[in-house]
Amino acid sequence: MDKYDVSFIVTTYNSVNTLERLFTSIVEQRAKPSFEVVFVDDGSTDQTGQLIKHYVTQYPNVSAYFQSNQGPSAARNRGIAAAAGTFVTFADDDDEYAPSFLHDAWQASATKKTGHHWN
């Protein structure tokens, strides 16, 4: 059984200047499905790792994995292996989500499966 409805997999490399905007846009989602954030730091050499570790200590639904630089595909595969969500979405470290992203995606999924809208 999955622990979360959605896993946000965030692969990152040297993104200390953009990661906070992305993370804030995820945790401020106006949706009811449960979600987790799985960070995979792909060998950052700046302060990205420290920022991620801070998020892990502040939020119970955030986890982090650190690896030597292997590229985005390897980082995403690591995130998939760690994800505990029914659905997975990928985020780049310079992305920013609209506040309704998760709600809209969840509603579209529910409508497609059942023909009913989720409220």
N, C-alpha and C positions, 0 to 999 in steps of 0.2 A: 504494500500500500504506500502511495506517495505521501510525503509529509506536507507538501505545499501544492497549491494549484498551479503556480507558475514559478519557474526559475529564470531569473535574469542572469545570463552569463556575460560577465564583463571582462574582456581580455584587454590588457593594458601593457604599455611599455613607455616609460619616461613621460608620464602624463600628469604630473603633480599640478600643472596649471589648468587643466581642463576637467579633471576627475570629480572635483567637488560639485560642479554644475550638473554633471550627469547623475551623480549619486543623489543629490537633492531632488532632481526631477523624478527619480525612481521612488524614493521614500515618501514623496508627497503625492503619490497617485491617489485619486479619489475613487477607489474601487474596493469592492468587498472580497474578491478572491484573495486567498493567502498567497504570499510570495516570499521568495528568498533572493538574495543577491550573492552570486558566486563570483568572486574576483579571481582572476588568474593573472598574476604578474609575470610577464615573460622576460625576466632578467633586467628590470629597470635599474639604472645606475643613479637616479636622482632620488628625491624624497617620496616617490610614489608608494613604496612599500610601507613607510611609516604612516602615511595617510590611511592606507588600507587597514593596517593593524589597529589604528584608532577606531575606524568604523566597526571592525570586528568586536572590539571591546564595548562599544556603545549599543549595538543592535544584535539581538539574539538570532535574527534571521539572516545574518551576514557571515559568510565564510570566505577564507582566502587560501590560495595555493600559490606557491612561489617556485619558479623553475628557471633554469638557465635559458638564455635566449634561444628559442627554437622556432620562432615564427608564429603567425596568427593561427594557422591550421592546428598545430600541436597544442597551442593554448586553448583553442576552442574544444578540441578533443578532451583535454584535461577537465575543462568545465563540464562537458557533457557527462563524463564519468562520475563527477562529484554531485551533479544535480539531483535534487530530491523532489522535483516538481513533475506534475502530470504533463505540463506543456513547458517548452523551453523557448526563450527568445534571446537573441544575441545583441549585445550593445558594444559599440566601439567607445573608447574612452573620451572621445570628443562629441558624442551624441548628447541630445537633450530631448526628453520625452514630454509631450503635452500632458497636462494633468489628467486628461480623460483617456490616455492611451490604453491602459490596462482594462478599464471598463469597456471601452469600445471593442477591443480585441476579444474580451471574454464574452460580450454580448453577441458578437458575430459568430463565435464558436458555438455558443449555446443555441443560437437561432438555426445554424446549419445542422446541428445534431438533432434538435427536437422540434424545430419549427416554432418555438416559443421564445419570447424575449425574456431576458434576465433583468430583473430590477433590483 
